[in-house]
């Protein structure tokens, strides 16, 4: 059986001066630090056998993919299945500790943390991401691929592959900015999952690195 690796990369830091949950909104691009993170991710993959690069259609993911694709002389493909999850709070200023989650006006939206009630179902996210993962495996069979996506979809995919419950505490996600979650395949079977942070030195400089806004 062929051995294939699909690296799933979270985009770099986004320029978001108004500190809103931007989700799928257009126009949110990488900050200057985020551009450096994308370059650091590319450097982290420099010695890999990458033959396929695909990204979410959102600007921040496309930007993060560009230096990787350029490094290997590849185009950046687009896969809608890699897009950020839908969220009822999109466009709003919401963050832990700001009182939004204690506001009675939001309680109905927050009634079900398992599905969840405020956004795209975890199961739907997992299934579309899993399909994108296998499409990339097939495209790069015997070699390596890079998919650029977003924090919640990547973490949901990992939990799905590891057969863990999909609902979780967002504060405990292992999916930093410009991090790589690497799925190792033997044939069509996942035989290992790795995690690295090639932009760790830059994450330490980011004031938004530990938040999940827009992710």
VMD Tcl script that draws the C-alpha trace (Angstrom):
set ca {
  {0.00 0.00 0.00}
  {1.12 3.55 -0.71}
  {2.05 5.85 2.17}
  {0.63 9.35 1.89}
  {0.69 12.36 4.20}
  {-1.94 15.10 4.19}
  {-0.95 18.17 6.21}
  {-3.93 20.27 7.35}
  {-2.73 23.80 8.05}
  {-4.57 26.47 10.00}
  {-4.22 29.95 8.47}
  {-2.08 32.66 10.07}
  {-3.15 35.61 12.19}
  {-5.89 37.80 10.69}
  {-6.09 41.61 10.70}
  {-9.17 42.18 12.84}
  {-8.95 45.57 14.61}
  {-12.64 45.57 15.56}
  {-12.27 42.17 17.22}
  {-15.40 40.62 15.74}
  {-16.10 36.97 15.08}
  {-15.54 37.16 11.32}
  {-16.37 33.55 10.41}
  {-17.14 33.36 6.69}
  {-17.32 37.12 6.13}
  {-15.30 38.31 3.12}
  {-12.45 40.79 3.35}
  {-10.61 39.42 6.36}
  {-7.00 39.00 5.29}
  {-3.81 38.11 7.11}
  {-2.11 40.69 9.29}
  {1.57 41.45 8.69}
  {2.39 38.90 11.39}
  {0.03 36.43 9.73}
  {1.94 36.77 6.46}
  {5.14 35.92 8.34}
  {3.37 32.90 9.85}
  {2.42 31.67 6.38}
  {6.04 31.94 5.30}
  {7.16 30.07 8.43}
  {4.71 27.27 7.61}
  {6.13 27.08 4.09}
  {9.65 26.87 5.49}
  {8.51 24.09 7.81}
  {7.40 22.09 4.79}
  {10.42 22.87 2.59}
  {11.89 19.37 2.74}
  {8.57 17.57 2.27}
  {7.37 15.91 -0.94}
  {4.35 18.18 -1.48}
  {2.56 17.77 -4.82}
  {-0.92 19.11 -4.03}
  {-2.03 22.35 -2.31}
  {-5.68 23.22 -1.69}
  {-7.28 25.87 0.52}
  {-10.58 27.12 1.85}
  {-12.03 29.84 -0.41}
  {-11.67 32.49 2.32}
  {-8.95 35.10 1.77}
  {-6.92 34.27 4.87}
  {-6.64 30.62 3.89}
  {-5.75 31.42 0.28}
  {-3.04 33.83 1.46}
  {-1.61 31.23 3.83}
  {-1.43 28.68 1.01}
  {0.35 30.99 -1.45}
  {3.96 30.75 -0.17}
  {3.67 26.97 0.09}
  {2.35 26.63 -3.44}
  {5.01 29.01 -4.77}
  {7.74 27.05 -3.01}
  {6.76 23.86 -4.82}
  {5.71 25.47 -8.11}
  {2.08 24.45 -7.65}
  {-1.28 26.20 -8.08}
  {-3.53 26.78 -5.08}
  {-6.72 24.78 -5.50}
  {-10.00 25.68 -3.81}
  {-12.19 23.26 -1.88}
  {-15.40 24.65 -0.37}
  {-15.40 21.75 2.10}
  {-12.46 23.37 3.91}
  {-14.37 26.58 4.69}
  {-14.87 27.98 8.20}
  {-17.92 26.70 10.09}
  {-21.13 28.73 9.98}
  {-21.86 30.60 13.22}
  {-24.88 32.60 14.43}
  {-22.54 35.11 16.13}
  {-20.73 35.93 12.87}
  {-20.13 39.67 12.55}
  {-20.64 40.26 16.26}
  {-18.14 41.17 18.96}
  {-18.10 38.04 21.07}
  {-15.30 36.77 23.27}
  {-14.91 34.83 26.54}
  {-15.45 37.10 29.52}
  {-17.33 39.87 27.69}
  {-20.74 38.79 29.03}
  {-22.19 37.69 25.69}
  {-22.74 34.15 26.89}
  {-24.53 35.32 30.04}
  {-26.85 37.67 28.16}
  {-30.43 36.24 28.35}
  {-31.01 37.38 24.76}
  {-28.50 34.77 23.61}
  {-29.63 31.87 25.77}
  {-31.91 30.32 23.14}
  {-29.09 30.36 20.60}
  {-26.76 28.73 23.16}
  {-29.26 26.11 24.35}
  {-27.52 23.09 22.81}
  {-23.71 22.82 23.09}
  {-23.64 19.29 21.68}
  {-24.99 19.89 18.16}
  {-24.31 22.95 18.54}
  {-27.38 25.20 18.31}
  {-25.40 28.36 17.43}
  {-23.78 27.10 14.24}
  {-23.03 24.35 11.77}
  {-23.40 20.88 13.25}
  {-20.13 19.28 14.32}
  {-21.13 16.14 12.43}
  {-21.58 18.10 9.20}
  {-18.20 19.82 9.67}
  {-16.49 16.47 10.32}
  {-18.00 14.78 7.29}
  {-17.12 17.53 4.81}
  {-13.58 17.83 6.19}
  {-13.12 14.05 6.10}
  {-14.22 14.02 2.46}
  {-11.73 16.81 1.64}
  {-8.99 14.93 3.47}
  {-9.52 11.79 1.41}
  {-9.78 13.74 -1.84}
  {-6.34 15.19 -1.08}
  {-4.98 11.74 -0.20}
  {-6.09 10.43 -3.57}
  {-4.67 13.45 -5.43}
  {-1.26 13.07 -3.74}
  {-1.18 9.29 -3.42}
  {2.24 8.08 -2.33}
  {3.42 11.65 -1.71}
  {2.19 14.63 0.33}
  {-0.56 17.25 0.20}
  {-1.37 20.45 2.09}
  {-4.89 21.61 2.93}
  {-5.40 25.08 4.44}
  {-8.46 25.48 6.65}
  {-9.63 26.93 9.96}
  {-9.33 26.06 13.63}
  {-12.75 24.55 14.39}
  {-12.98 22.47 11.19}
  {-9.45 21.14 11.68}
  {-9.98 20.25 15.34}
  {-13.36 18.66 14.56}
  {-11.74 16.57 11.82}
  {-9.03 15.38 14.17}
  {-11.52 14.38 16.86}
  {-13.63 12.60 14.24}
  {-10.66 10.58 12.96}
  {-9.63 9.79 16.53}
  {-13.22 8.66 17.24}
  {-13.71 11.11 20.06}
  {-16.94 12.97 20.81}
  {-17.15 16.04 18.61}
  {-18.36 18.59 21.14}
  {-15.53 19.93 23.23}
  {-14.08 22.83 25.22}
  {-12.70 25.31 22.63}
  {-10.05 26.43 25.11}
  {-8.44 23.00 24.85}
  {-8.02 22.80 21.09}
  {-4.54 21.88 19.91}
  {-4.61 23.95 16.75}
  {-2.49 27.10 16.96}
  {-2.14 29.72 14.25}
  {-0.30 28.34 11.19}
  {-0.06 24.93 12.86}
  {0.11 21.65 10.95}
  {-2.05 18.67 11.83}
  {-0.60 15.88 9.68}
  {-2.56 12.74 8.79}
  {-0.40 9.76 7.83}
  {-2.04 7.18 5.59}
  {-1.18 3.61 4.70}
  {-3.39 3.13 1.69}
  {-6.76 4.62 2.65}
  {-6.28 4.08 6.39}
  {-5.07 6.77 8.80}
  {-2.22 5.20 10.77}
  {-0.97 8.27 12.62}
  {-1.60 11.94 13.35}
  {1.18 14.45 14.00}
  {1.09 18.05 15.17}
  {3.69 20.81 14.75}
  {3.81 24.58 15.11}
  {6.34 25.94 12.60}
  {5.30 29.50 13.50}
  {5.52 29.02 17.28}
  {8.05 31.85 17.62}
  {5.57 34.19 15.94}
  {2.51 32.94 17.82}
  {4.17 34.20 21.00}
  {4.03 37.70 19.48}
  {0.32 37.53 18.59}
  {-2.21 39.10 20.97}
  {-5.00 37.05 19.36}
  {-3.22 33.69 19.29}
  {-5.17 32.21 22.18}
  {-8.59 33.29 20.99}
  {-10.94 31.50 18.62}
  {-12.42 34.57 16.87}
  {-13.20 33.59 13.31}
  {-10.53 30.90 13.76}
}
mol new
graphics top color blue
foreach p $ca { graphics top sphere $p radius 0.5 }
foreach p [lrange $ca 0 end-1] q [lrange $ca 1 end] { graphics top cylinder $p $q radius 0.2 }
display resetview
